[in-house]
């Protein structure tokens, strides 16, 4: 498995499927699953989420605030890390964002979920891989529902913006 050097930043993109904090020896690192690769980064997943928010012109705090505002102040909310051409890039936490066991999953990457007992769930990803998370099926379905509501709200706001501010001018 490839390891990224500490000085090389990782920015979440639509190619990102999963960020999972793992422990290697005594260090916390992030296992990154993408469409066609898997590798580790020496920083924790929350650091990568924060750095990606900053890269795309927001902050983790603002992304969380906006999500809570749209989702009626719920806890453990999915967040929009980036927004491009009407498509929000939404990352969902499976547990508290401060938890070492938390896994961030890209909403667009989920194909199917299946319970594995009372407190574990297998998630099928768009790249045909599977990941088992320490969250119940109910929790994952809740996160998916919240992510869908967040996605719809951003898409509706974007379409209002386009309809209001972008004039329909003929091109020469």
TAJO-V146421 format. One record per run of one state. SS is the DSSP state (a for helix, b for strand, c for the rest). FROM is the first residue (numbers start at 0). TO is the last residue. Records with the same first field share a line. If there is no record, write none. Layout:
SS = FROM-TO, FROM-TO
This chain:
c = 0-0, 4-14, 24-25, 34-36, 41-43, 55-58, 70-77, 84-85, 93-101, 115-119, 125-128, 133-135, 165-171
b = 1-3, 15-23, 26-33, 37-40, 78-83, 86-92, 102-105, 109-114, 120-124, 129-132
a = 44-54, 59-69, 106-108, 136-164
